[in-house]
Amino acid sequence: MRSFLFVPADSERKLAKGASSGADALILDLEDSVALSNKEAARKSAVDYLKSADRNGPKLVVRINALDTLFWRAELEAVIPERPDMILIPKTFSGECVNRVGQVIDMLERDAGIAPEGHVGIGCVATETAASLFALGTYAGAHPRLTFLTWGAEDLAAALGARDNKDENGVYTGPYQLARTLTLLGAVAAGVAPIDGICKDFRDEKGLEAEARAAVRDGFTGKVAIHPGQIPVINAVFTPSEDDLAHARAVIEAFEKAGDVGVVALDGVMLDIPHLKQAQRLIDRAAAIRS
C-alpha cells in the first residue's frame, strides 16, 4: 500500500470523500481528530462504515485510542467483529504494545468465529513519545499481526515541548530526522512495511512531493496523508516509473547473462549483488501494486 488517508470516523462527509480519493487505505480515526465528547459516536460510526463499505475499495484501518486511555479496549470489541483490515495503535512505546493488542484481537476473533485467513493486521505510530525512540528495535517478533510502522512528528514535538519540528527552511530538525530514521530501521528489522509520516501542509504540493521522493529514496514503501488532495502525488511517487522498471529489468538480465557471478558491468557502472536485490525488489513491488 502506497497511500494511507486519515479520515475522522465521526464525519460521514469526509468518510465518503476519502473513499473516492484513490487512497490504498483509509484510516478511520478514533483518536486525535475526534473530540473527547464524541468518542462513542465515532466508534458507532466506524462500526457502521465497516458494515456498509465496499470491500473491493481501499483497505480499512481503524486507529484506536492510545493504550493509556479508557477507550481502546471497547473500540476493539466494537470493530473487530466487523473485520477491519488493520488496527493502527497510536503512541506505542515498544513491541510489547503490539503484543498486548494482538492478544486481545486473537481473543475477539475467536469469540466472533473469524477464520484464520481473516486475521486483522496491526500498524503502529511508533515515535510519538521520547521513550519510544529507544525501543524501535523491539518490534521484531512482537506479534505475527504486525504489518507496518509509521512515525509522528507532531505528537513527538508536543511531548518534547518543542516550539516547532522544522527549521526556517522547512526541514525537520534533528530529533524528528532521528525518529524517521529509527522507524525505517525498526520496520525493516521487523520485516514489516516502513510508512512515512504526514506532510501537515496539505496545500504544499511541491513540499509533499519532495518528502515523498526522499522517502522512496531511503526505503519507505508508502506515506500517510491528511487530505484527499495529497493522494495523487503520493500514489504517483510511490509507483515505480517505467524508466525505473526498465533499469531494474536490465540489471536482472545482466546478471542472468553473466551466470554465477557477483559483479557485472552495465552502462559503464559496476553492479554487485545488493544492486540485483534492489532490482528484484522493485519488480516485485510494481507487481504487488498492479495486483
N, C-alpha and C positions, 0 to 999 in steps of 0.2 A: 504494500500500500504506500502510495506516494504522498497523499494528502489526507489530513485529519482536520475536520472543521468543528470547532466548538460551537454548540448551539444551546442556549438556555432551555432546560427541559420544561419550563413553565410558560414558554412563548409559542403558541400554535403557529403564529405567523412566521417566526424565524425557523421553526422546525420545517415548515412547508418550503420555505425559501432554500434552506440548507439541502433538502432532499433533491432539489433540481440544480444544485450548484456544480455538479460534476465531481464532487469530493469522493475519494475512495472510501472514506469512513466518516460518519457523523458521530461526534462525541456529545451525547445527551448529558448536559452538565447539571448536576445536583449540588455543586459546591459553590465556587466563588461568584458565579453570575446569578445566583438565586438568593434573594433576601431571606434572612432568618425566619421571618414571619410566613414565608411562602414555601418552606421546605416540604411540608406534607403535600401541598397541592402539586408541587413539581414532581414529587415521587409518583403521584397518581397519574400525572400527565405522561411521564416516562413509560409507565406500565401500559397506558392506553396506546401510546405511539408504537411500542414494541408489538402489541397485539395486532395493530392495523397496518403496519408498514409493509411495503413491498420488499420482500427478502431477496429479490433479484437486483435491488438497487445497492446503495452504499452499505458497507458493513456498519453495524450499530454497536457503539461503545457507550457504556454508561459510566460517567465519572461520579463516584460516590463521594461522600464527605470523608474527611480525614479520620484516622483510626483513634484519635484522641477526642472525638466528638460522640454524642449520643445517637447520631443518625445512621451511621454506616451499616450497622447490622440489620436494622429494619429495612434499609434500602436494598440490601442484598436479598433479604427474604421476599421483598416485593417483586424484584425484577428477574431473579434467576429462573423462576418457573416460566417466564416469557422468552427465555433463551436469547439474550443479547449475545452478540459475537464476542464481546470482550467487556471486562470491567477495568476501569482506569482508577488506580489508587493515587490520591494526591499526597504530597508531603511524607513520602516514605522515608524511614531512617536507615533501613538496611533490607537485606533479603528476608529477614525474619518477618517483616510486614507482608511480603508476598506469601510466605508460608502460612501465616495466620489467616489471611483472606482466602487462600487456596483451600485450606482445610474446611472453612465454613462453606465455600461453594461446593466442595466434594459432598458434604452432608446434605446441602439443599438440593443438589442434583439427584442424589439417591432418593431423597424423600419425594421428589417430583417425578421419579421414574424416567429421568432423562438418560438416554443411552450414551455409552462412552463416546461415540462419534459426535455427539452434540456438545462436547465439552466447551465451556466458556474459557476464553483466554484471559490473561491478565497483563495490563500495562502499568507502568509506574511513572509518576513525575518525581524523579529521584534526587533532586538537588535544591529543594525549597527551604532547607534549614542549614545552618552552619555544620551541625553534626553529621548531616547526611553525606557531606563531601568526603568524609573519612571512611565511608562504608561502600563505595561503589564496587569494590571487589567482592562483596558478599552475595551478589545476586546469582552467581553461577551455581546451579544446582538447588536454588532456593525452593522451587516448586515446578513441576512439569508444565503448569499452565502459563508460566511467564512467556510473554510474546514480544514485548518491546519495552525499551526505556526511553524516556524523554526528559528534558530539563526545563526548569522555570527560572527565569531571571528576575521576574517581578517580585514573587514571594521571597526569593533569596535576598533581594535588596531590602525589603521590609524587615526581614529577620536580622540583617546586618546593621540596620539603622542608617543605610546609605542615603545620600541626597539624590543620587542618580546611579544608573548602572552603565552609562555610556559617557564617553568623553566629548569634548567640543566638536570632534569630527564625526560623531555618531557611531563610534567604535566601542564595543564592550570593553570595559576596563578589566584589570587582571583577575579579580575574583570570579567574574562571570565567564571569562575565557577558560579559566580553570574548571569551572562547573561543566561547561560544554564539553571540554576535552575528556574529563573523567567520565561523563555519561557515555560518550562514544567508546571509550576503552572498556568501561564496565559492561556495556551491552554486547560488544564483540566477544569479550571474555566469557560472557554468559551464553553465547550462541544465540542471541535474540537480535531483533532489529533495532538499530540506533535511529531515533527520530529526533530531528532538530526542533528546537522550541519556536515560539511565536515571533513574528515581526509585529510589534504593537502599533506601529504607524501604518494603518491599513490603506492610507491614501498614497503611501510612498512606494509606487510600483518598482522603481529602479532600485531602491534600497532592499525591497523584498527579493528581487531577482539576484542582487549581489549576495545577500545572505544565503539564498538557496544554492547558488553556484558554489559558494565557499563550502557549504555543507556537503554537496555532491563530491567536490574535490577531496574532502577529508575522509569521506566514507559513510556519511549518513545516507539512509535509504529513503527518507521521507521527511516531511515538515508539517508542523501544526499551524493551522490558520484560525483567525478570529473573525474573519469576514468572508462571505462568499466570493467577493471580488478578488480575493487572493488566490483562489483555487486554480484558475487557468495558468497563472505564472508558475505555481508550484508543480502542477502536473507536467507542464512543458519542460521545466528544468530537470525534473527527476525522471523523465522518459529518455532513455538513451537515443541519441540522434543517429541518423543513417550513416553519417561520417564516422561516429564512434563505433558503430557496429561493423562497418566495413573494415576499419582498422583492426578491431578485435578478431574478425574472421581471418584477416591477413596474418596476424600473429599466430593464430592457431594453425593455419595452413603451413606457415614457415616451419613450425616445429614438426608437424606431421611429415613434411617432405624431408626434413633433415634426419629423421629417425630418432634413435635413442641418444639424444644429446642434451646437454644442459644449457647451451648457449647457441643462439642463431643471430644472424645479421639481417636487418630489414630496413631498407631505405637509408642505409648508412648508419644505423643505430644498432648497438649490441643489446640483445634482449636475453634474459635468463628466465628461470622457472617462475619467479614471482610475477613476471610480466605475462606469462602464459596463464597463470592462475587468475590474474586480473581480467584477462580477455575472456576466459571461460565464465567467470562470474558475471561479467557484463552481458554476455549472450544469454545466460540463464535468467538474469533479471529482466531483460527485454521480453523473454518468452513468458515469464510469470505475469508481467504487466498485460500482455496481449490476452492471456487466458482469464 
